[in-house]
Amino acid sequence: MQISNDLLSKILSGDTPSKIKIIHWHIEKNAFPQSNNHTSELNRLLVEYQKKGKTFKKSFILKVPSEHPLYDIGIQFKLYEKEYPMYTEVLEEMYKIDGEHIGAKLYYSDDKYSLMMKDLTFSGYKVVDKVKQLDYHQCYLVFRKLAKFHALSVKLDRHSKISPTLKQVPWLGKVELEEQCRIYFNYACDRLAQSIDSKFNLDEKILRMKDDLFDKVLQEITSNQLTFKVLSHGDLWLGNTLFKFNKYGHAMKVKFIDFQCSSWSSPVFDILLFTLTSMRFEVFEKHFDFLMETYIETLNDTLKFFQCGEYSLEELRRDMDIFHGSVIMILCCQLPQALANPECPLNYKKFYTDGVVDFKLYDVCFKNDTYLKILNKWIPHYVKKGLFDRS
């Protein structure tokens, strides 16, 4: 992305005729921990400028392609083409309807792979420590925001404002990418079997799932049995949620980032992915039913306001029963990556050589004590539900 004084003047002047004088600007490379950014580089652009004789400072985030080969794979399979239209066609339309940004405001893009966005940290937002995971109140804010996002997507879809491209499952129809996913899911199932405490005696059951896991997940996401569909975020975990806190340290607001994995599916996938990767298990045990009720209440209040129908708590729970393959996938694919040690981030530049992805480099994630501890908190719950007998 080519930054210049002229470009910054145009962006900062907005709709006002006031002249902007750029005093100074500079870029801070890799402004966020590498362990939270897997396929993009996030840089901070700091600008000092004058307007009507007064001096101001503003900060932007530049999201640009990283140099490692996995990003090239993403470009090849058009995995990153969703984010720009998500901002311009979906999130901006949601803002016009609701008056509040779901995520960061987009200011500029020169090639639709490089984005210049509002720096939410400059407004007091920050990412919570992923090892600590989220408390009840933080989860409450996420469930309300997610319900609003889902309901607004239904409103937009009623007016044909969501393109088919944004609705498509990212890997659907991309044969080579599907094959890589199958290989990875197979590998991850092997590691899951090794990571679960032997007292649960699940090795054989999990290993029997591995060859069919990818197809099960795809079938669940696209199932005709689903009662209700929305535009899902697709990658909703702690690393893609930013919270604003008051002076007492209480979370007051939340925003979502990274809209590359959207698809038209059940809201269940977003709920499951967030819950399993980001919610403290103790919060799940004590408050999950109430959080589900909060989600449904917020969703239906918004849907009714727009006269877009409703979705019952019973239907949501019934739909959740369809997603047993996705639970396995989240436990063995997303959860170990979400909890990857920030002191020893994955080196993605080594993953891809001569057309082959070396998944063994993920082994460090499965040996992570935090992952093992949290994983084995979830296992008794899903053993009791009979998940491993159905899958």
Secondary structure, DSSP 8 states (H G I E B T S, - for coil): ----HHHHHHHHHTT----EEEEEEEEESS-S-GGG-SSEEEEEEEEEEEETTEEEEEEEEEEEE-SSHHHHHHHHTTTTTTHHHIIIIIIHHHHHHHSS-SS--EEEESSSSSEEEE-GGGGTEE---TTT-B-HHHHHHHHHHHHHHHHHHHHHHHTT-S-HHHHS-TTTT-HHHHHHHHHHHHHHHHHHHHHS-GGG--HHHHHHHGGGHHHHHHHHHT-TT-S--EEE-S--SGGGEEEEE-TTS-EEEEEE---SS-EEE-THHHHHHHHHHHB-HHHHHHHHHHHHHHHHHHHHHHHHHTT-----HHHHHHHHTT-HHHHHHIIIIIHHHHT--TTS---GGGSEETTEE-GGGGHHHHT-HHHHHHHHHHHHHHHHTTHHHH-
